[in-house]
Amino acid sequence: MFSKPKQLFDHVEWRLNLKPRLADGTDLDWLNSPMDPHDASAWDQYWTEQVRHGLGPPLFDMFCDDRDLVEVMNSEGMTNVLCAGSGISQEPRALAQAGFEVIALDISPQAVEIARGFELPAEGFEYFCEPEMRRPGGHVDFVAGDILDSTVCPGPFDVTIERRTAQLYFNHDIGAVLGELAKRLGQDGILLSHCHDGGWKPPAEPQHLTQPWFQQNRWTIWNGGPGRKPPGRVAWLFTSTG
Ligand SMILES: C[S@@+](CC[C@H](N)C(=O)[O-])C[C@H]1O[C@@H](n2cnc3c(N)ncnc32)[C@H](O)[C@@H]1O
């Protein structure tokens, strides 16, 4: 359980040649995501600060495990993926190494540049997927653009992944964000929505802030099993805590 973050910090130090410097000062405002989730320059500043303080892609990818998803994609003959609001994540690169056509889309040009410039070490792939899931023929494009602009990366995509992004619009217009992602999804596609509940404490159930939208819009919720993917579009909901 705890070996993963340790492994991740090792990666951070190794690739960015920076050590986390969380104790060097009392002002931790840089850890907070922007008040306005739609403010690209605030996100630029956010990501610059994360990297400057030694927090690199491996840390932000700590909840990404694509083993089940890749298995489903291969068995369903799915070929392309949109990673929306992907920040500096290396998940898009890992999915490309698994043989898929991937677009990583983020409103922050700075995040896109960091994500594009990061070198995913060979063993980095194995963080997301099993080694035997590596396939030739994949490709990744890193694109700066707005999910809310439907002309950007219009799709259709077999799979759209949003991690910890739509939930930021909970007090803005979460329906618009999820609606725009849904428009980019193919008719039999999977919309994977990952929400993080940082304030979770037992015995409460962790909150998944996008789930009500999927329920209200009568999506089939199918979290990768059991059995085969149901026909039509499905929402794959994943919650992390901590
Ligand atoms: C909390 S971060 C999550 C990043 C990444 N998915 C992860 O889990 O590490 C939210 C990301 O969404 C991006 N974002 C916010 N609103 C967006 C929008 N309308 N279009 C595209 N990206 C957006 C931000 O720039 C930021 O990188």
The ligand as a Tripos MOL2 file, in Angstrom:
@<TRIPOS>MOLECULE
LIG
   27    29     1     0     0
SMALL
NO_CHARGES

@<TRIPOS>ATOM
      1 C1         -6.8990   18.8440  -10.4860 C.3       1 LIG1
      2 S1         -6.0600   18.9320  -12.0140 S.3       1 LIG1
      3 C2         -6.0770   17.2160  -12.4720 C.3       1 LIG1
      4 C3         -4.9880   16.8950  -13.4460 C.3       1 LIG1
      5 C4         -4.8750   15.4140  -13.7570 C.3       1 LIG1
      6 N1         -6.0780   14.9050  -14.3580 N.3       1 LIG1
      7 C5         -4.5280   14.6600  -12.5000 C.2       1 LIG1
      8 O1         -5.3610   13.8800  -12.0080 O.co2     1 LIG1
      9 O2         -3.4110   14.8520  -12.0030 O.co2     1 LIG1
     10 C6         -7.2570   19.6050  -13.1300 C.3       1 LIG1
     11 C7         -6.6780   19.8680  -14.5080 C.3       1 LIG1
     12 O3         -7.7550   20.2300  -15.3780 O.3       1 LIG1
     13 C8         -7.3480   21.2880  -16.2120 C.3       1 LIG1
     14 N2         -8.5700   21.9970  -16.6210 N.ar      1 LIG1
     15 C9         -9.4440   22.6940  -15.8430 C.ar      1 LIG1
     16 N3        -10.4580   23.1450  -16.5790 N.ar      1 LIG1
     17 C10       -10.2300   22.7210  -17.8500 C.ar      1 LIG1
     18 C11       -10.9430   22.8910  -19.0590 C.ar      1 LIG1
     19 N4        -12.0780   23.5920  -19.1210 N.pl3     1 LIG1
     20 N5        -10.4320   22.3550  -20.1780 N.ar      1 LIG1
     21 C12        -9.2670   21.6520  -20.1380 C.ar      1 LIG1
     22 N6         -8.5560   21.4600  -19.0110 N.ar      1 LIG1
     23 C13        -9.0410   21.9840  -17.8760 C.ar      1 LIG1
     24 C14        -6.3940   22.1140  -15.3480 C.3       1 LIG1
     25 O4         -5.5000   22.8790  -16.1070 O.3       1 LIG1
     26 C15        -5.6800   21.0310  -14.5620 C.3       1 LIG1
     27 O5         -4.5240   20.6060  -15.1960 O.3       1 LIG1
@<TRIPOS>BOND
     1     1     2 1
     2     2     3 1
     3     2    10 1
     4     3     4 1
     5     4     5 1
     6     5     6 1
     7     5     7 1
     8     7     8 2
     9     7     9 1
    10    10    11 1
    11    11    12 1
    12    11    26 1
    13    12    13 1
    14    13    14 1
    15    13    24 1
    16    14    15 ar
    17    14    23 ar
    18    15    16 ar
    19    16    17 ar
    20    17    18 ar
    21    17    23 ar
    22    18    19 1
    23    18    20 ar
    24    20    21 ar
    25    21    22 ar
    26    22    23 ar
    27    24    25 1
    28    24    26 1
    29    26    27 1
@<TRIPOS>SUBSTRUCTURE
     1 LIG1         1 GROUP 0 **** ****
